[in-house]
Amino acid sequence: MNTNRVKRIIGRAEFWIFIALVVMCIAIQAISGGQLFEPSTVVTILRSMVVDGMFAMVCLIVMVSGGFDLSFPAIAALAYSLSCTICLNMGWCQTNPLAGFIIAVVIGAILGMLNGWIISNFKLDTMIVTLGTQTFFLGVSMGLLQLKEITSQLPLGFRTFGESYLFEVTNSAGLRSTMTTMFIPFVLLCLIVSFVLNRTMFGRALYAIGGNEVSAERAGYNVKRIKFILYTVVGAISGFIGMIRVCMARQSIPKALIGKEMTIIPAVILGGASIFGGEGSVFGTVCAVAIITVVSNSMLLIGIDSYWQDFFNGLVILIGIMISAIQTMRRNK
C-alpha cells in the first residue's frame, strides 16, 4: 500500500469513526468487567442495530444528495400501521407476511412520491418540506384514519417471522440471546446502498447533486427526475423497514417511531456525511450507528443512568456538525 493511499484513508472521517468505535468498545469492556464482549451482549447489540441501521441507510442517500428527510419515520409508521390494519381486517398474513410487506412498500412509495414531487417541482428546502409532510402523515394516521395499536391481534405471520432467528448464544450466566433473521435484510440493504452509491450512475448523480446542484444540472443530470426517484425509493424502503420493526417488536403502534429521526440523523452525520451534501459512506454510517447502539446498550453495564443518552445524542449532533463544517472548509480551500 503506497503512502498516498494511506494518507487518503487516514484523512477520511470513516477511519477515525472506526478507531473511536474500537477504543470505546475496549474501554467499556474494561470498565464493565468483561461483559461487553459476552456473546449474548454482542448479539443484543447487533439486533438493536437492525432498524436504526436500515433507517440510517435511507437517511444517508438523502444527505449525500444534499437533502434532509425528517419524514421517513412518519412514512414508515403510516405504511406499517395501514398495512397491518388491512391485513388484520382481511384475514391476511396468518402464515406468510409477504402481502403485508408489499402493501407497506407500496404505501411508502406513494408517500415518498409526494415528498419527491413537492421537492423536485417547487425546489423548496427539503427540511421544511419533509417537516411539513411528517406532520401531515401523522395527522392522516392518527386523525383522518384513526389507526389503532395492534398488539395481541397482530397477524400470526408477522409474529412468526419476527421470532425467527439465525442462531442463538448463551453467556456465562446462562442468559440466552438469539440473532434475528432480520439481520439479513439489514446487511443486504447496506450492500445495495454501497453498490448504488459507488458503482452506479444514479449514485454518482446523487454525489454530484449534493456537491453542487447547478453544476450537476449543467453536466447533464436530470436533477428533477433524480430527486423524484430518490424520495420515492426512500419512501418504499421506509415502508419495508417499518414492517421489519413490526415483526421484531410484534406490535404495530402508529406513534412508535415519532422522533426516531433525532437519533438517526446525528448517526449519519457522525459517520462522515456532510450536512451540505456530496459526502458520506456506508462504512462510516454503520460504524456511527454501532457507536450509538453500543453506548445505549452499555450504560447499565457501566452503571450510568439511561437518561444520559439524550446528552450523548446532543453531543453527537454537535460533533457531527463540527466535522461537516471542518470538511467543508478544507474542501473550499
BANU-503596 format. One line per 10 residues: their letters; for each residue z, y, x of N, C-alpha, C. Coordinates in pm, whole numbers, plus 50000, padded with zeros to 5 digits. Last residue first. Layout:
! BANU-503596
a> Z/Y/X/Z/Y/X/Z/Y/X  ...
! end
This chain:
! BANU-503596
knrrmtqias> 50056/52531/48907/50043/52579/49045/49921/52517/49113  50048/52378/48678/49986/52512/48676/49967/52570/48815  50196/52157/48757/50054/52140/48725/49982/52275/48728  50451/52267/48788/50383/52209/48904/50233/52196/48879  50502/52341/48522/50498/52444/48627/50425/52392/48750  50501/52089/48400/50400/52189/48362/50387/52297/48468  50726/51971/48517/50594/51910/48535/50483/52010/48504  50926/52144/48423/50900/52135/48567/50762/52077/48595  50910/52088/48148/50884/52224/48196/50851/52223/48345  50981/51817/48143/50848/51858/48097/50812/51996/48149
imigilivlg> 51246/51839/48237/51147/51760/48313/51005/51801/48275  51359/51990/48031/51353/52045/48167/51251/51972/48252  51335/51809/47820/51265/51937/47813/51252/51999/47952  51503/51601/47914/51361/51577/47890/51280/51705/47886  51751/51730/47919/51693/51679/48043/51543/51659/48028  51780/51785/47641/51778/51894/47739/51714/51850/47871  51779/51523/47537/51680/51622/47493/51667/51733/47596  52004/51413/47663/51871/51358/47689/51762/51456/47651  52206/51560/47542/52184/51575/47686/52046/51524/47725  52185/51459/47284/52159/51600/47309/52130/51627/47455
nffdqwysdi> 52262/51194/47335/52128/51222/47284/52090/51368/47306  52530/51236/47418/52432/51179/47510/52290/51209/47464  52644/51333/47183/52645/51415/47304/52539/51367/47402  52609/51110/47022/52540/51234/46987/52534/51328/47107  52783/50932/47150/52640/50902/47150/52559/51028/47116  53045/50977/47117/52983/51041/47233/52833/51017/47238  53127/50810/46920/53090/50946/46880/53024/51023/46995  53219/50579/47037/53077/50583/46999/53032/50721/46954  53428/50615/47321/53412/50628/47177/53264/50645/47142  53436/50374/47579/53401/50510/47539/53375/50514/47389
gillmsnsvv> 53475/50124/47710/53587/50196/47649/53561/50340/47613  53270/49972/47793/53336/50051/47897/53443/50142/47838  53193/49847/47558/53223/49765/47675/53302/49842/47780  53130/50054/47389/53252/49978/47362/53292/49893/47482  52890/50134/47512/53003/50226/47501/53135/50153/47478  52666/49980/47513/52765/49954/47618/52889/50042/47607  52481/50051/47330/52541/49919/47314/52653/49892/47414  52405/50305/47422/52458/50289/47286/52532/50157/47269  52305/50241/47679/52422/50327/47664/52486/50307/47527  52086/50080/47607/52193/50025/47691/52320/50108/47675
tiiavacvtg> 51932/50266/47463/51984/50146/47397/52100/50085/47475  51867/50455/47657/51941/50497/47539/52005/50377/47470  51727/50286/47839/51844/50363/47881/51930/50400/47761  51515/50191/47680/51613/50097/47734/51740/50169/47776  51374/50424/47642/51434/50359/47525/51541/50260/47570  51293/50457/47910/51380/50556/47847/51448/50499/47724  51127/50232/47946/51246/50249/48031/51345/50347/47967  50928/50291/47759/51010/50170/47741/51138/50182/47824  50821/50524/47877/50882/50530/47744/50973/50410/47720  50717/50429/48119/50823/50529/48119/50896/50535/47987
fvsgeggfis> 50519/50252/48014/50627/50204/48100/50745/50301/48101  50345/50420/47871/50421/50317/47800/50540/50271/47884  50349/50773/47943/50309/50636/47969/50398/50539/47893  50224/51110/47970/50310/51009/47908/50257/50870/47936  50040/51410/47892/50112/51323/47984/50199/51225/47907  49926/51574/47699/49846/51537/47814/49913/51445/47913  50189/51806/47588/50078/51713/47573/50011/51678/47704  50418/51948/47603/50295/52026/47590/50171/51938/47580  50615/51776/47654/50621/51840/47523/50497/51925/47498  50506/51479/47818/50523/51624/47819/50527/51679/47678
agglivapii> 50680/51183/47887/50581/51250/47803/50609/51400/47801  50888/51064/48027/50780/51127/48102/50673/51193/48020  51106/50970/47892/51019/50873/47956/50899/50932/48027  51209/51189/47763/51278/51142/47883/51191/51045/47962  51032/51186/47547/51030/51297/47642/51095/51256/47773  51113/50949/47424/50975/50961/47471/50962/51074/47573  51379/51014/47360/51350/50900/47447/51210/50910/47506  51350/51230/47181/51412/51250/47314/51383/51137/47411  51221/51081/46966/51150/51187/47039/51217/51218/47174  51425/50902/46874/51300/50854/46932/51233/50961/47018
tmekgilakp> 51633/51049/46765/51661/50955/46873/51534/50918/46948  51518/51198/46572/51603/51269/46667/51651/51179/46780  51394/51022/46402/51310/51094/46497/51392/51166/46604  51591/50938/46227/51555/50849/46337/51472/50922/46444  51639/51085/46004/51699/51131/46129/51664/51046/46250  51621/50812/45791/51627/50957/45799/51701/50999/45926  51614/50545/45744/51553/50593/45868/51557/50744/45885  51730/50494/45494/51789/50434/45614/51736/50494/45744  51660/50564/45240/51705/50671/45328/51754/50620/45464  51587/50321/45107/51490/50431/45121/51530/50538/45222
isqramcvri> 51641/50007/45228/51715/50127/45188/51626/50248/45212  51632/49675/45212/51540/49788/45202/51616/49907/45145  51734/49411/45433/51760/49504/45323/51660/49618/45328  51732/49276/45673/51740/49201/45547/51784/49291/45432  51689/49375/45921/51813/49419/45855/51839/49342/45726  51444/49250/45974/51555/49234/46066/51689/49268/46001  51287/49330/45755/51308/49187/45781/51429/49165/45873  51294/49608/45785/51343/49545/45662/51375/49398/45687  51167/49639/46034/51308/49675/46019/51369/49610/45895  50911/49558/45966/50984/49485/46071/51133/49513/46056
mgifgsiagv> 50846/49757/45786/50865/49621/45734/50936/49533/45837  50823/49971/45967/50922/49976/45859/50950/49838/45803  50605/49894/46114/50736/49894/46178/50847/49897/46073  50405/49933/45916/50429/49799/45972/50569/49791/46036  50423/50210/45883/50449/50120/45770/50479/49979/45816  50347/50288/46141/50481/50320/46093/50518/50232/45973  50081/50209/46145/50176/50140/46233/50319/50166/46187  49980/50393/45955/49969/50249/45932/50070/50172/46016  50037/50641/46082/50094/50608/45952/50093/50459/45924  49878/50614/46311/50024/50631/46324/50094/50596/46193
vtylifkirk> 49625/50609/46192/49674/50491/46264/49826/50496/46279  49621/50873/46096/49605/50761/46004/49660/50632/46066  49642/51018/46327/49754/51023/46233/49743/50916/46125  49393/50944/46453/49523/50927/46518/49635/50921/46417  49193/51027/46276/49210/50884/46304/49349/50858/46361  49236/51305/46297/49246/51238/46167/49270/51089/46186  49185/51347/46569/49318/51374/46513/49338/51306/46379  48913/51279/46580/49011/51203/46659/49151/51224/46604  48793/51472/46417/48788/51331/46378/48895/51250/46451  48853/51706/46567/48890/51694/46427/48895/51548/46384
vnygareasv> 48734/51661/46817/48879/51674/46805/48926/51653/46662  48508/51497/46957/48522/51543/46818/48671/51548/46786  48424/51598/47284/48512/51520/47197/48518/51582/47058  48279/51760/47454/48206/51674/47362/48293/51588/47272  48395/51954/47601/48348/51835/47675/48279/51734/47584  48487/52125/47414/48367/52166/47489/48309/52049/47566  48713/51986/47339/48606/52006/47241/48476/52045/47311  48861/52004/47573/48822/51872/47523/48707/51884/47424  48906/52279/47586/48824/52215/47689/48775/52079/47644  49074/52302/47362/48948/52375/47367/48853/52312/47468
enggiaylar> 49296/52143/47434/49215/52108/47318/49079/52176/47320  49414/52012/47710/49356/52140/47667/49258/52110/47555  49584/51782/47702/49577/51870/47819/49524/52008/47784  49539/51665/47455/49673/51710/47489/49674/51804/47607  49271/51604/47483/49312/51697/47378/49451/51752/47407  49288/51418/47694/49209/51540/47709/49251/51646/47607  49443/51214/47584/49492/51286/47702/49419/51419/47718  49265/51140/47378/49400/51187/47346/49459/51266/47462  49043/51053/47524/49030/51169/47436/49166/51227/47400  49143/50828/47643/49105/50941/47728/49092/51069/47646
gfmtrnlvfs> 49172/50673/47410/49289/50711/47488/49260/50830/47578  48905/50644/47336/48997/50710/47244/49121/50757/47319  48800/50501/47546/48756/50639/47529/48850/50714/47436  49048/50295/47715/48951/50323/47609/48914/50471/47605  49254/50243/47893/49128/50171/47908/49022/50203/47804  49492/50380/47843/49441/50373/47980/49301/50316/47994  49550/50373/47570/49567/50497/47644/49496/50496/47779  49499/50103/47505/49425/50211/47439/49432/50339/47521  49684/49966/47667/49541/49942/47683/49460/50058/47624  49926/50065/47564/49893/50084/47705/49744/50067/47729
vilcllvfpi> 49907/49970/47302/49911/50115/47326/49874/50145/47471  49912/49692/47354/49797/49753/47287/49792/49903/47314  50164/49658/47473/50043/49622/47546/49919/49689/47486  50331/49742/47262/50336/49810/47392/50208/49783/47472  50265/49550/47070/50234/49691/47044/50235/49770/47175  50363/49317/47194/50219/49331/47166/50181/49477/47143  50638/49371/47195/50566/49354/47321/50416/49374/47300  50679/49380/46913/50715/49492/46999/50638/49486/47131  50604/49124/46823/50525/49242/46784/50555/49365/46869  50821/48983/46965/50680/48960/46997/50592/49077/46951
fmttmtsrlg> 51057/49048/46844/51035/49099/46979/50889/49083/47020  51081/48914/46610/51023/49049/46603/51000/49109/46742  51228/48692/46653/51083/48677/46663/51013/48813/46665  51529/48764/46836/51446/48770/46716/51297/48751/46747  51742/48568/47001/51632/48661/47028/51533/48656/46912  52088/48547/46916/51952/48497/46906/51851/48607/46936  52405/48446/47038/52314/48555/47008/52172/48502/47010  52746/48347/47025/52605/48311/47011/52522/48434/46975  53019/48317/47239/52951/48402/47141/52801/48375/47142  53161/48185/47432/53104/48105/47325/53035/48186/47217
asntveflys> 53236/48330/47645/53337/48317/47539/53286/48235/47421  53011/48339/47800/53123/48259/47849/53231/48239/47744  52747/48327/47546/52814/48380/47664/52934/48294/47701  52438/48175/47455/52582/48191/47433/52644/48246/47561  52123/48214/47286/52205/48204/47407/52351/48218/47367  51812/48101/47146/51949/48151/47132/52025/48128/47263  51474/48203/47066/51572/48117/47133/51711/48175/47109  51331/48325/46860/51260/48256/46966/51352/48158/47039  51391/48316/46501/51419/48359/46638/51347/48271/46738  51425/48439/46166/51361/48352/46265/51386/48406/46405
egftrfglpl> 51518/48625/45991/51618/48536/46052/51557/48444/46157  51289/48749/45896/51384/48826/45974/51487/48741/46046  51177/48542/45748/51106/48592/45865/51201/48670/45956  51369/48523/45545/51342/48409/45633/51274/48453/45762  51347/48774/45424/51474/48731/45483/51453/48617/45583  51085/48773/45331/51128/48874/45426/51254/48829/45499  51093/48556/45152/51002/48553/45265/51040/48653/45373  51266/48632/44947/51311/48533/45044/51222/48530/45168  51302/48977/44864/51225/48853/44860/51258/48760/44977  51626/49101/44794/51509/49108/44882/51435/48974/44879
qstieklqll> 51860/49107/44656/51740/49067/44582/51613/49070/44668  52050/49209/44825/52057/49066/44795/51933/49015/44722  51889/49478/44842/51966/49404/44942/51962/49253/44912  51736/49770/44794/51717/49627/44767/51787/49550/44878  51779/50085/44641/51812/49995/44751/51792/49850/44705  51498/50228/44461/51636/50183/44475/51655/50098/44601  51307/50519/44404/51316/50384/44461/51461/50349/44492  51198/50733/44251/51337/50688/44237/51354/50543/44283  50958/50866/44252/50956/50721/44227/51095/50662/44204  51055/51139/44277/50945/51101/44189/50949/50953/44152
gmsvglfftq> 51295/51111/44454/51286/51187/44331/51182/51137/44234  51270/50939/44673/51398/50949/44605/51390/51019/44470  50989/50950/44742/51066/50825/44740/51190/50833/44652  50922/51219/44726/50847/51120/44648/50928/50993/44632  51102/51325/44912/51111/51364/44772/51037/51268/44680  51005/51207/45144/51140/51173/45100/51159/51209/44953  50757/51335/45153/50763/51189/45138/50900/51144/45091  50845/51604/45190/50766/51565/45073/50774/51415/45048  50970/51596/45438/51048/51631/45319/50977/51588/45191  50741/51526/45588/50862/51443/45592/50947/51468/45467
tgltvimtdl> 50572/51740/45544/50537/51612/45481/50656/51515/45486  50713/51937/45696/50690/51953/45553/50658/51822/45484  50703/51825/45947/50835/51855/45890/50822/51871/45738  50430/51817/45984/50499/51690/45965/50643/51709/45916  50379/52097/46006/50313/52015/45905/50393/51887/45878  50535/52173/46226/50559/52234/46095/50501/52146/45984  50422/52015/46429/50565/52003/46398/50595/52057/46259  50155/52098/46442/50187/51962/46397/50334/51946/46359  50025/52394/46317/50119/52336/46410/50167/52200/46358  49685/52351/46193/49821/52403/46186/49909/52333/46289
kfnsiiwgnl> 49413/52312/46132/49457/52343/46269/49594/52409/46271  49301/52226/45902/49355/52361/45899/49412/52405/46034  49203/51970/45966/49120/52065/45893/49170/52209/45903  49404/51831/46104/49270/51842/46162/49185/51949/46095  49634/51853/45938/49637/51898/46078/49497/51922/46133  49547/51744/45691/49601/51881/45698/49591/51934/45841  49462/51488/45771/49370/51579/45701/49417/51723/45713  49690/51372/45884/49570/51393/45964/49475/51493/45902  49867/51361/45662/49901/51437/45783/49776/51472/45863  49710/51192/45503/49747/51325/45454/49785/51415/45572
mgliagivva> 49699/50962/45657/49576/51036/45631/49605/51178/45583  49958/50870/45633/49914/50925/45761/49787/51005/45746  49945/50773/45374/50035/50886/45402/49997/50952/45535  49763/50565/45420/49731/50671/45324/49816/50795/45350  49906/50406/45602/49778/50466/45642/49741/50581/45550  50124/50325/45442/50146/50408/45560/50019/50478/45605  49987/50166/45257/50058/50286/45212/50081/50380/45329  49895/49966/45434/49800/50046/45356/49865/50175/45309  50138/49863/45530/50040/49921/45624/49941/50010/45550  50254/49767/45293/50321/49873/45369/50224/49941/45465
iifgalpntq> 50071/49565/45222/50094/49678/45132/50154/49795/45208  50102/49392/45443/49972/49454/45414/49989/49577/45326  50370/49315/45417/50326/49388/45536/50194/49460/45510  50358/49177/45172/50444/49295/45186/50404/49379/45306  50191/48964/45238/50149/49061/45138/50229/49190/45148  50350/48818/45428/50226/48884/45467/50184/48993/45368  50577/48663/45398/50590/48809/45385/50462/48887/45409  50603/48373/45203/50528/48437/45311/50533/48589/45295  50776/48309/44996/50761/48215/45107/50694/48279/45228  50787/48527/44837/50902/48437/44833/50896/48334/44946
cwgmnlcitc> 50592/48724/44799/50660/48711/44929/50786/48625/44923  50627/48840/44452/50553/48800/44572/50648/48780/44690  50708/48933/44207/50749/48798/44247/50676/48748/44369  50667/49188/44134/50557/49095/44112/50593/48951/44147  50905/49313/44210/50865/49316/44069/50755/49215/44037  50899/49265/44488/51010/49216/44406/50970/49208/44259  50667/49397/44567/50679/49253/44589/50789/49192/44503  50736/49663/44497/50620/49596/44436/50632/49445/44448  50959/49701/44667/50973/49714/44521/50859/49643/44449  50844/49673/44918/50947/49578/44875/50966/49581/44724
slsyalaaia> 50668/49897/44913/50617/49761/44931/50718/49657/44881  50845/50109/44890/50748/50085/44783/50693/49944/44792  50984/50078/45132/51057/50079/45004/50963/50048/44888  50785/50095/45327/50855/49968/45309/50932/49963/45177  50690/50362/45280/50599/50247/45279/50675/50117/45255  50917/50523/45307/50846/50520/45179/50757/50397/45169  50980/50463/45579/51077/50438/45471/51008/50429/45334  50750/50544/45719/50795/50405/45725/50886/50372/45608  50754/50818/45657/50639/50736/45619/50680/50589/45615  50995/50890/45776/50981/50904/45631/50863/50823/45579
pfsldfggsv> 50936/50845/46047/51042/50766/45981/51032/50772/45829  50714/51028/46085/50691/50884/46091/50807/50802/46034  50742/51305/46085/50738/51237/45956/50729/51086/45964  50716/51448/46309/50853/51431/46261/50858/51344/46134  50518/51454/46577/50522/51395/46443/50668/51370/46405  50346/51680/46768/50481/51632/46737/50477/51578/46595  50078/51674/47016/50139/51696/46886/50282/51648/46879  49932/51610/47238/49981/51747/47227/50048/51777/47096  49868/51350/47272/49763/51435/47217/49807/51580/47199  50111/51251/47351/50004/51255/47450/49893/51349/47403
mvilcvmafm> 50241/51250/47106/50279/51350/47205/50176/51361/47316  50119/51030/46982/50108/51163/46921/50137/51270/47025  50191/50823/47148/50048/50854/47136/50026/50990/47070  50477/50832/47117/50412/50855/47245/50266/50897/47227  50534/50756/46856/50563/50893/46896/50489/50929/47025  50464/50486/46876/50397/50573/46779/50412/50719/46821  50648/50402/47066/50506/50389/47095/50423/50480/47002  50886/50446/46927/50858/50526/47045/50711/50519/47084  50875/50246/46736/50861/50385/46692/50828/50476/46810  50924/50035/46915/50796/50043/46844/50772/50183/46790
gdvvmsrlit> 51186/50095/46999/51078/50087/47096/50941/50097/47030  51329/50076/46760/51320/50205/46828/51205/50206/46929  51290/49798/46709/51244/49901/46614/51228/50035/46683  51386/49676/46963/51261/49642/46894/51211/49756/46807  51628/49714/47086/51515/49795/47132/51391/49779/47045  51801/49527/46991/51821/49665/46946/51704/49754/46985  51717/49304/47134/51699/49308/46988/51706/49452/46938  51808/49380/47386/51664/49365/47363/51632/49366/47214  52085/49373/47337/52020/49499/47376/51870/49492/47351  52120/49100/47282/52154/49201/47181/52086/49334/47210
vvtspeflqg> 52049/48990/47529/51968/48960/47411/51995/49063/47301  52260/49092/47685/52121/49124/47718/52031/49103/47597  52480/48970/47562/52469/49116/47565/52326/49159/47592  52432/48698/47608/52438/48747/47471/52424/48898/47464  52441/48684/47895/52318/48654/47819/52319/48710/47677  52590/48960/48064/52612/48837/47988/52487/48809/47904  52563/49201/48185/52462/49101/48215/52493/48964/48155  52795/49335/48093/52661/49381/48055/52556/49274/48074  53033/49235/48198/52995/49197/48062/52851/49233/48026  53155/49297/48440/53051/49195/48438/53002/49155/48301
gsiaqiaicm> 53334/49504/48391/53384/49376/48441/53283/49263/48428  53237/49748/48329/53271/49659/48217/53323/49524/48262  53174/49857/48578/53284/49915/48501/53332/49820/48391  52953/49697/48660/53075/49702/48740/53194/49751/48659  52770/49743/48454/52809/49606/48487/52941/49604/48564  52737/50017/48481/52802/49965/48360/52849/49822/48383  52604/50020/48733/52732/50090/48715/52807/50035/48594  52371/49876/48677/52462/49827/48781/52601/49889/48763  52259/50044/48483/52296/49906/48448/52395/49848/48550  52211/50275/48636/52304/50280/48523/52350/50140/48484
vvlaifiwfe> 52021/50183/48820/52150/50231/48868/52254/50230/48756  51809/50121/48640/51867/50018/48727/52007/50058/48773  51759/50373/48524/51795/50259/48441/51865/50151/48524  51683/50523/48748/51803/50562/48673/51852/50447/48586  51444/50390/48812/51556/50389/48907/51687/50422/48836  51297/50461/48582/51326/50320/48611/51443/50308/48708  51283/50735/48620/51348/50683/48499/51385/50537/48520  51138/50746/48853/51277/50788/48858/51354/50745/48733  50890/50651/48758/50957/50585/48870/51105/50619/48870  50813/50833/48561/50846/50695/48523/50924/50622/48634
argiirkvrn> 50738/51065/48692/50868/51063/48624/50912/50921/48590  50593/51034/49018/50583/51018/48873/50722/51007/48811  50624/51031/49290/50614/51160/49224/50608/51152/49073  50607/50768/49361/50738/50833/49369/50738/50966/49295  50331/50733/49330/50425/50655/49249/50561/50724/49245  50228/50908/49520/50193/50926/49380/50292/50854/49290  50334/50799/49755/50373/50934/49714/50343/50960/49568  50195/50555/49757/50341/50557/49748/50391/50693/49701  49937/50650/49796/49970/50581/49671/50121/50577/49650  49959/50759/50051/49924/50845/49938/49961/50781/49805
tnm> 50010/50532/50212/50112/50636/50195/50085/50725/50075  49901/50215/50071/49891/50330/50158/49993/50438/50120  50000/49881/50085/50000/50000/50000/50000/50125/50089
! end
